[in-house]
């Protein structure tokens, strides 16, 4: 069987919570001693750097972002090149107090919809740090394993410049130690980004 690629190549800007019913192992309840094969449920979070009482910085705006591939542990992805650069990606962030939402624009929007099944990021700001997550609903399968892919944007702002990392992480239907078909997808791909906000 030819394994499906995660297709992280030609990444446009984009960057935890999506638990599927276990495939052939367990009954879909939270991982515990009775169901050791279920994947752990990871809590979706916002910005987690610094004291909780820091007022949120203003991160809203339209950004032009340059991405650099940092690392990729997904063996099924053969088109990834460490150090490859993707410029001129557009990303739009909207803010209401400490709550933020975001979407890729142009080609980035198409990329997120194709890879994740969604172009809707949400998260929060704490001081100058922020985190956004796009919980991908697209279900992909390989043998008895099914998975979705989340994109997590972590970063900070300095003036009109944002920088940080984007992590693409498959969310598995079963623990790879129970279901070997899931083993190739216990991985992640990480990019660094730097973006500049358009004048307002």
N, C-alpha and C positions, 0 to 999 in steps of 0.2 A: 504494500500500500504506500502511495506517495503521501507524505504528511502535508497538510495545508500550511502554507507560510503565514506568518503573522503580518507580513507586508508592511514593515516599517520603512521601506525605501522611499525616496523622494518625499521625505516628511515635510509637510507644511506645519505651521505652528500649532502645537497642541500638547497639548500637553501634551472611598474604597469599598464601597459596600455593594456587592452584588453576589448573593449566595444562591446557587442553583441546587435543585434536588440532586443528590448523589447518583451517579451512574453506576449501577451494579454494586453498590456498596453503601449500606446504611439506609435510613429512611427519610433523610432531609432535616432531621432535628439538629440542634446545636451539638457541636463536637463534645463528647464526654466519654467516660469509660465504657458505656454501652455501645457507643458508635464511634470507635476509634478511627474509622476511615474517612470521616467527613472533614472537609477543610475547615480551618479556623475562620471565624467571622471577624473581620477587621473593622473597627469603628471608623466611620467617615469623620474627618476632623477638619478644623479650620487652621489658621495660623497658630503655631505652637511655640514660637520663640518669644522670650521676654515675659515680663510681668503681665498678669491678666488685666490690670487696670490701665494699661497704656491706651490713650485715645487713638483711634484708627487714623492713619494717614490717608490722604486723598489719592487713591490709585486709579480713579475713573479716567477714561479717555480712550482714544483710538491710537493704537501702537503699531509701529513697524518693527518687526522682530527678526533678528538673525539667529539661526540655530546652528549648533555644532554637535555632532554625534560624539558622545563620550564613551559609552560602554554598552555592550549587548551580550547577555548570557543566554539568549534564545537560539538554540542550535538549529531550529527550523528556518530561521531567517538568514538567507544566504546573500542578500543584497546590501547588507549593512556594511559601511566602511567607517571605522573609527576616524575621527577628525574631519569627516566630510561636513561642508558648510552649506546651509540653505538660507539665503538672504531674502529680504523683502516679503516676509510673511506678515499678514495683517491680523490683528487681534483687538477686539473691542471689549472693554471692561466697564460695567455699570455698577454704581455703588449707592447703597442706602444705609448710612451709618457704618456699622462694622460688617454689614452683609454685602457681598459682591456676587455678581453673575457675569458671565463672559461668553463670547462666541467668536470662533474663527470667522474670517471674512474671505470672500473670493475662493481661491483654490483650497485654502485651509479649511473652509466650511465643508467643501466636498470631501476632502480627505477624512475628516472626523466622522462624517456620516457613513462613508464606505467602511472604514476600519472599525469604528466603535458602534455605529448605529445611532449616534447622537452628536450634536454640536452644541450642547448646553452644559456649561460649567457652572458650578456654584461653590461658594466658600465664604471665607471671612478674612478680615484684616485685623491685626493686632500690632499697634505701633506702626512701624514701616514694613512689617512682615505680613505676607499673605499666603493663602493656599486655596487652590481651586481644584475641584474634582469633576470629571465627566465620567459618570457611571455608564459604561457602554451596555446597551441591551441586546446587541447582536450576539446570538448564540452560535458558536462554531463547534464542530464535532470532529473527533479523530478516534475511530474505533468506539470504545465504550466511554470515552472521556468527552465531556462538553465543557466549554469555557466561554467567558466573555472577556473583554479587555477594558480596563479602566485607564484613564489618563489623569495624572496628578501633577499639577503645576504648583511648585513651591518657589517663593522668591521674596524679594524686597524692593522697595523703591527709594531712589535717591534723586530728589529734584524731579525731572521728567524722564528718568531712566529706570527701567525695571530690569532685574537680572535674577537668575536662579536656574532651576532645573525642571525638566519635564520627564516624568517616569511613566512608561507604558507597561502595565502589569496585567497578565492574564489572571482571571479569577476562576479557579478550577472547581469542577463539580465533585471531585473526590481527592483525598490525600494521595499523592503519587506513590507513597509506600504501600497503599492498598491497590491502586489502579495504575499499573505501569503505563497505560496509554496516556496518562496525564503528565508523566515525568518530563517530556520535552517542553512542557508549557509552564513548569515551575521556574520562571525566569523573569527577567525584566530588561527593558532597553531604556537608556537614559540619555537625554540631550541637555546641554547647557544652552541658555538663551540670554540675549541682551536686546532690549527693545527701547525705542524712543517714542515718547508721547507727542502726538501732533499738537501744534499750537491751538489754544482754545480762545 
